Amino acid sequence: MILRLTSAFAAIMVSTLLAACGGGGASDPDTPIDLKQAWANYFDITGSQNFAVSGTIYGVSVIGSGVETRSPNFASSFEGAAAFEKIYDMTGTFTFTYQGQTFTEPLDDTYTDYFDASYALLGRVNSQSYMVVTGWFQLPVDALPGDSGVLFTADVWDSAARNVSYGSVTYTYQVFADSTTSVLVKLSSDANDTTTYRVTTTGVVTYVSEKYEDADGSLIFTYQ
């Protein structure tokens, strides 16, 4: 995910604050894991998953919870080409305390992924950003802990109108030991967001966590 949550939290908190002022060790899998197929399986995930959120925005601690719902894949188009789209909708609440007052605010965020018939990501769109993938690199079919590489590069604008450029971003992946039947895969960008997935030797993908950082603070979403 990219450029979608810390800024949304910050915008809500700014308005609220202004108003208020007046382990155990991991094991390696027994066999290599096909991350290319796991990526396709990831896009086929539907339904809802609960999460907890914690972090700090503007130096103020934030806690909360909610649910993320993932739609089925729909035939669509992106940048003039045939595509499929998948919609992610995150709803919930978050709470923070400022100057002795406790505030509870809604969390509501939606974004859409666009991808082609081979599950290569084409772009990602939400109300705050419009990302177009400019270079796609396949994940390995025989991944083991320690593997890493570039997954894709993209250009990001404020909207499809491209009035404001947010520059380019590169997403990389890293594979970490988890168990004899799974690995942890971290997908990170140089825009300081990281999503962690658990992938089993049979290709089952589950969300573990998402971390977002920017000048306003950081947030960690832990999926349950």
Contacts in CASP RR format, 6 or more apart in sequence:
PFRMAT RR
TARGET T0000
AUTHOR 0000-0000-0000
METHOD contacts of the structure
MODEL  1
MILRLTSAFAAIMVSTLLAACGGGGASDPDTPIDLKQAWANYFDITGSQN
FAVSGTIYGVSVIGSGVETRSPNFASSFEGAAAFEKIYDMTGTFTFTYQG
QTFTEPLDDTYTDYFDASYALLGRVNSQSYMVVTGWFQLPVDALPGDSGV
LFTADVWDSAARNVSYGSVTYTYQVFADSTTSVLVKLSSDANDTTTYRVT
TTGVVTYVSEKYEDADGSLIFTYQ
1 111 0 8 1.000
1 124 0 8 1.000
1 193 0 8 1.000
1 195 0 8 1.000
1 210 0 8 1.000
1 212 0 8 1.000
2 124 0 8 1.000
2 129 0 8 1.000
2 131 0 8 1.000
2 154 0 8 1.000
2 156 0 8 1.000
2 169 0 8 1.000
2 189 0 8 1.000
2 191 0 8 1.000
2 193 0 8 1.000
3 126 0 8 1.000
3 128 0 8 1.000
3 129 0 8 1.000
3 131 0 8 1.000
3 156 0 8 1.000
3 166 0 8 1.000
3 191 0 8 1.000
3 193 0 8 1.000
4 109 0 8 1.000
4 111 0 8 1.000
4 126 0 8 1.000
4 128 0 8 1.000
4 129 0 8 1.000
4 212 0 8 1.000
5 109 0 8 1.000
5 212 0 8 1.000
5 219 0 8 1.000
5 221 0 8 1.000
6 57 0 8 1.000
6 212 0 8 1.000
6 213 0 8 1.000
6 214 0 8 1.000
6 216 0 8 1.000
6 217 0 8 1.000
6 218 0 8 1.000
6 219 0 8 1.000
7 128 0 8 1.000
7 214 0 8 1.000
7 216 0 8 1.000
8 107 0 8 1.000
8 109 0 8 1.000
8 128 0 8 1.000
9 57 0 8 1.000
9 62 0 8 1.000
9 94 0 8 1.000
9 107 0 8 1.000
9 216 0 8 1.000
9 219 0 8 1.000
10 57 0 8 1.000
10 58 0 8 1.000
10 216 0 8 1.000
10 217 0 8 1.000
12 105 0 8 1.000
12 106 0 8 1.000
13 57 0 8 1.000
13 58 0 8 1.000
13 60 0 8 1.000
13 62 0 8 1.000
13 96 0 8 1.000
13 105 0 8 1.000
14 58 0 8 1.000
16 98 0 8 1.000
16 103 0 8 1.000
16 105 0 8 1.000
17 58 0 8 1.000
17 60 0 8 1.000
17 98 0 8 1.000
20 98 0 8 1.000
20 99 0 8 1.000
20 101 0 8 1.000
20 103 0 8 1.000
21 99 0 8 1.000
26 145 0 8 1.000
26 176 0 8 1.000
26 177 0 8 1.000
26 178 0 8 1.000
26 179 0 8 1.000
26 184 0 8 1.000
27 177 0 8 1.000
27 178 0 8 1.000
27 179 0 8 1.000
27 180 0 8 1.000
28 144 0 8 1.000
28 145 0 8 1.000
28 177 0 8 1.000
28 180 0 8 1.000
29 144 0 8 1.000
29 145 0 8 1.000
29 177 0 8 1.000
29 178 0 8 1.000
29 179 0 8 1.000
29 180 0 8 1.000
29 181 0 8 1.000
29 182 0 8 1.000
29 183 0 8 1.000
29 201 0 8 1.000
30 180 0 8 1.000
30 181 0 8 1.000
30 201 0 8 1.000
31 201 0 8 1.000
32 141 0 8 1.000
32 142 0 8 1.000
32 143 0 8 1.000
32 144 0 8 1.000
33 142 0 8 1.000
33 143 0 8 1.000
33 144 0 8 1.000
33 175 0 8 1.000
33 182 0 8 1.000
33 183 0 8 1.000
33 199 0 8 1.000
33 200 0 8 1.000
33 201 0 8 1.000
33 203 0 8 1.000
34 141 0 8 1.000
34 142 0 8 1.000
34 143 0 8 1.000
34 203 0 8 1.000
35 139 0 8 1.000
35 140 0 8 1.000
35 141 0 8 1.000
35 143 0 8 1.000
35 173 0 8 1.000
35 175 0 8 1.000
35 185 0 8 1.000
35 199 0 8 1.000
36 138 0 8 1.000
36 139 0 8 1.000
36 140 0 8 1.000
36 141 0 8 1.000
37 141 0 8 1.000
37 203 0 8 1.000
38 139 0 8 1.000
38 185 0 8 1.000
38 197 0 8 1.000
38 199 0 8 1.000
38 203 0 8 1.000
38 205 0 8 1.000
39 119 0 8 1.000
39 139 0 8 1.000
40 119 0 8 1.000
41 203 0 8 1.000
41 204 0 8 1.000
41 205 0 8 1.000
42 197 0 8 1.000
42 205 0 8 1.000
43 73 0 8 1.000
43 84 0 8 1.000
43 86 0 8 1.000
43 113 0 8 1.000
43 115 0 8 1.000
43 119 0 8 1.000
44 73 0 8 1.000
45 70 0 8 1.000
45 205 0 8 1.000
46 70 0 8 1.000
46 71 0 8 1.000
46 72 0 8 1.000
47 69 0 8 1.000
47 70 0 8 1.000
48 67 0 8 1.000
48 68 0 8 1.000
48 69 0 8 1.000
48 70 0 8 1.000
49 67 0 8 1.000
49 68 0 8 1.000
49 70 0 8 1.000
49 207 0 8 1.000
49 223 0 8 1.000
49 224 0 8 1.000
50 65 0 8 1.000
50 66 0 8 1.000
50 67 0 8 1.000
50 223 0 8 1.000
50 224 0 8 1.000
51 65 0 8 1.000
51 66 0 8 1.000
51 67 0 8 1.000
51 68 0 8 1.000
51 90 0 8 1.000
51 221 0 8 1.000
51 222 0 8 1.000
51 223 0 8 1.000
51 224 0 8 1.000
52 63 0 8 1.000
52 64 0 8 1.000
52 65 0 8 1.000
52 66 0 8 1.000
52 221 0 8 1.000
52 222 0 8 1.000
52 224 0 8 1.000
53 62 0 8 1.000
53 63 0 8 1.000
53 64 0 8 1.000
53 65 0 8 1.000
53 66 0 8 1.000
53 94 0 8 1.000
53 107 0 8 1.000
53 219 0 8 1.000
53 220 0 8 1.000
53 221 0 8 1.000
53 222 0 8 1.000
54 61 0 8 1.000
54 62 0 8 1.000
54 63 0 8 1.000
54 64 0 8 1.000
54 219 0 8 1.000
54 220 0 8 1.000
54 222 0 8 1.000
55 61 0 8 1.000
55 62 0 8 1.000
55 63 0 8 1.000
55 217 0 8 1.000
55 218 0 8 1.000
55 219 0 8 1.000
55 220 0 8 1.000
56 62 0 8 1.000
56 217 0 8 1.000
56 218 0 8 1.000
57 96 0 8 1.000
57 216 0 8 1.000
57 217 0 8 1.000
57 219 0 8 1.000
58 216 0 8 1.000
58 217 0 8 1.000
59 217 0 8 1.000
60 96 0 8 1.000
60 97 0 8 1.000
60 98 0 8 1.000
61 96 0 8 1.000
61 97 0 8 1.000
62 94 0 8 1.000
62 95 0 8 1.000
62 96 0 8 1.000
62 219 0 8 1.000
63 94 0 8 1.000
63 95 0 8 1.000
63 96 0 8 1.000
64 92 0 8 1.000
64 93 0 8 1.000
64 94 0 8 1.000
64 95 0 8 1.000
64 107 0 8 1.000
65 92 0 8 1.000
65 93 0 8 1.000
66 90 0 8 1.000
66 91 0 8 1.000
66 92 0 8 1.000
66 93 0 8 1.000
66 107 0 8 1.000
67 90 0 8 1.000
67 91 0 8 1.000
67 92 0 8 1.000
68 88 0 8 1.000
68 89 0 8 1.000
68 90 0 8 1.000
68 207 0 8 1.000
68 223 0 8 1.000
69 88 0 8 1.000
69 89 0 8 1.000
69 90 0 8 1.000
69 91 0 8 1.000
70 86 0 8 1.000
70 87 0 8 1.000
70 88 0 8 1.000
71 86 0 8 1.000
71 87 0 8 1.000
71 88 0 8 1.000
71 89 0 8 1.000
72 86 0 8 1.000
73 84 0 8 1.000
73 85 0 8 1.000
73 86 0 8 1.000
74 84 0 8 1.000
74 85 0 8 1.000
74 86 0 8 1.000
75 82 0 8 1.000
75 84 0 8 1.000
76 83 0 8 1.000
76 84 0 8 1.000
76 85 0 8 1.000
76 114 0 8 1.000
77 83 0 8 1.000
78 85 0 8 1.000
78 114 0 8 1.000
78 122 0 8 1.000
78 123 0 8 1.000
79 122 0 8 1.000
79 123 0 8 1.000
79 132 0 8 1.000
81 116 0 8 1.000
81 122 0 8 1.000
82 116 0 8 1.000
82 117 0 8 1.000
83 114 0 8 1.000
83 115 0 8 1.000
83 116 0 8 1.000
83 122 0 8 1.000
84 114 0 8 1.000
84 115 0 8 1.000
84 116 0 8 1.000
84 117 0 8 1.000
85 112 0 8 1.000
85 113 0 8 1.000
85 114 0 8 1.000
85 115 0 8 1.000
86 112 0 8 1.000
86 113 0 8 1.000
86 115 0 8 1.000
87 110 0 8 1.000
87 111 0 8 1.000
87 112 0 8 1.000
88 110 0 8 1.000
88 111 0 8 1.000
88 112 0 8 1.000
88 113 0 8 1.000
89 109 0 8 1.000
89 110 0 8 1.000
90 107 0 8 1.000
90 108 0 8 1.000
90 109 0 8 1.000
90 110 0 8 1.000
91 106 0 8 1.000
91 107 0 8 1.000
91 108 0 8 1.000
92 106 0 8 1.000
92 107 0 8 1.000
92 108 0 8 1.000
93 104 0 8 1.000
93 105 0 8 1.000
93 106 0 8 1.000
93 107 0 8 1.000
94 104 0 8 1.000
94 105 0 8 1.000
94 107 0 8 1.000
95 102 0 8 1.000
95 103 0 8 1.000
95 104 0 8 1.000
95 105 0 8 1.000
96 102 0 8 1.000
96 103 0 8 1.000
96 105 0 8 1.000
97 103 0 8 1.000
109 126 0 8 1.000
110 126 0 8 1.000
110 127 0 8 1.000
111 124 0 8 1.000
111 125 0 8 1.000
111 126 0 8 1.000
112 124 0 8 1.000
112 125 0 8 1.000
112 126 0 8 1.000
113 121 0 8 1.000
113 123 0 8 1.000
113 124 0 8 1.000
114 121 0 8 1.000
114 122 0 8 1.000
114 123 0 8 1.000
114 124 0 8 1.000
114 125 0 8 1.000
115 121 0 8 1.000
115 122 0 8 1.000
115 123 0 8 1.000
116 122 0 8 1.000
120 133 0 8 1.000
120 136 0 8 1.000
121 133 0 8 1.000
121 136 0 8 1.000
121 152 0 8 1.000
122 132 0 8 1.000
122 133 0 8 1.000
123 131 0 8 1.000
123 132 0 8 1.000
123 133 0 8 1.000
123 154 0 8 1.000
124 131 0 8 1.000
124 154 0 8 1.000
125 131 0 8 1.000
125 160 0 8 1.000
128 158 0 8 1.000
129 156 0 8 1.000
129 157 0 8 1.000
129 158 0 8 1.000
129 159 0 8 1.000
129 166 0 8 1.000
130 156 0 8 1.000
130 157 0 8 1.000
130 158 0 8 1.000
130 159 0 8 1.000
130 160 0 8 1.000
130 162 0 8 1.000
131 154 0 8 1.000
131 155 0 8 1.000
131 156 0 8 1.000
131 157 0 8 1.000
131 169 0 8 1.000
132 154 0 8 1.000
132 155 0 8 1.000
132 156 0 8 1.000
132 157 0 8 1.000
133 152 0 8 1.000
133 153 0 8 1.000
133 154 0 8 1.000
134 152 0 8 1.000
134 153 0 8 1.000
134 154 0 8 1.000
134 155 0 8 1.000
134 168 0 8 1.000
135 152 0 8 1.000
135 153 0 8 1.000
135 154 0 8 1.000
136 151 0 8 1.000
136 152 0 8 1.000
137 149 0 8 1.000
137 150 0 8 1.000
137 151 0 8 1.000
137 152 0 8 1.000
139 151 0 8 1.000
139 173 0 8 1.000
140 147 0 8 1.000
143 175 0 8 1.000
143 183 0 8 1.000
143 185 0 8 1.000
144 175 0 8 1.000
144 183 0 8 1.000
145 175 0 8 1.000
145 176 0 8 1.000
145 177 0 8 1.000
145 183 0 8 1.000
146 174 0 8 1.000
146 175 0 8 1.000
146 176 0 8 1.000
147 174 0 8 1.000
147 175 0 8 1.000
148 172 0 8 1.000
148 173 0 8 1.000
148 174 0 8 1.000
148 175 0 8 1.000
149 172 0 8 1.000
149 173 0 8 1.000
149 174 0 8 1.000
150 170 0 8 1.000
150 171 0 8 1.000
150 172 0 8 1.000
150 173 0 8 1.000
151 171 0 8 1.000
151 172 0 8 1.000
151 173 0 8 1.000
151 187 0 8 1.000
152 170 0 8 1.000
152 171 0 8 1.000
153 168 0 8 1.000
153 169 0 8 1.000
153 170 0 8 1.000
153 171 0 8 1.000
154 168 0 8 1.000
154 169 0 8 1.000
154 170 0 8 1.000
154 171 0 8 1.000
155 165 0 8 1.000
155 167 0 8 1.000
155 168 0 8 1.000
155 169 0 8 1.000
156 165 0 8 1.000
156 166 0 8 1.000
156 167 0 8 1.000
156 168 0 8 1.000
156 169 0 8 1.000
156 191 0 8 1.000
157 163 0 8 1.000
157 164 0 8 1.000
157 165 0 8 1.000
157 166 0 8 1.000
158 164 0 8 1.000
158 166 0 8 1.000
169 189 0 8 1.000
169 190 0 8 1.000
169 191 0 8 1.000
170 189 0 8 1.000
170 190 0 8 1.000
171 187 0 8 1.000
171 188 0 8 1.000
171 189 0 8 1.000
172 187 0 8 1.000
172 188 0 8 1.000
172 189 0 8 1.000
173 185 0 8 1.000
173 186 0 8 1.000
173 187 0 8 1.000
173 188 0 8 1.000
174 185 0 8 1.000
174 186 0 8 1.000
174 188 0 8 1.000
175 183 0 8 1.000
175 184 0 8 1.000
175 185 0 8 1.000
176 183 0 8 1.000
176 184 0 8 1.000
176 185 0 8 1.000
176 186 0 8 1.000
177 183 0 8 1.000
177 184 0 8 1.000
178 184 0 8 1.000
178 198 0 8 1.000
181 200 0 8 1.000
181 201 0 8 1.000
181 202 0 8 1.000
182 198 0 8 1.000
182 199 0 8 1.000
182 200 0 8 1.000
182 201 0 8 1.000
183 198 0 8 1.000
183 199 0 8 1.000
184 196 0 8 1.000
184 197 0 8 1.000
184 198 0 8 1.000
184 199 0 8 1.000
184 208 0 8 1.000
185 196 0 8 1.000
185 197 0 8 1.000
185 198 0 8 1.000
185 199 0 8 1.000
186 194 0 8 1.000
186 195 0 8 1.000
186 196 0 8 1.000
186 197 0 8 1.000
187 194 0 8 1.000
187 195 0 8 1.000
187 196 0 8 1.000
187 197 0 8 1.000
188 194 0 8 1.000
188 195 0 8 1.000
191 214 0 8 1.000
192 212 0 8 1.000
192 213 0 8 1.000
192 214 0 8 1.000
193 210 0 8 1.000
193 211 0 8 1.000
193 212 0 8 1.000
193 213 0 8 1.000
194 210 0 8 1.000
194 211 0 8 1.000
195 207 0 8 1.000
195 209 0 8 1.000
195 210 0 8 1.000
195 211 0 8 1.000
196 207 0 8 1.000
196 208 0 8 1.000
196 209 0 8 1.000
196 210 0 8 1.000
197 205 0 8 1.000
197 206 0 8 1.000
197 207 0 8 1.000
197 208 0 8 1.000
198 205 0 8 1.000
198 206 0 8 1.000
198 208 0 8 1.000
199 205 0 8 1.000
206 223 0 8 1.000
207 223 0 8 1.000
208 222 0 8 1.000
208 223 0 8 1.000
209 220 0 8 1.000
209 221 0 8 1.000
209 222 0 8 1.000
209 223 0 8 1.000
210 220 0 8 1.000
210 221 0 8 1.000
210 223 0 8 1.000
211 218 0 8 1.000
211 219 0 8 1.000
211 220 0 8 1.000
211 221 0 8 1.000
212 218 0 8 1.000
212 219 0 8 1.000
END
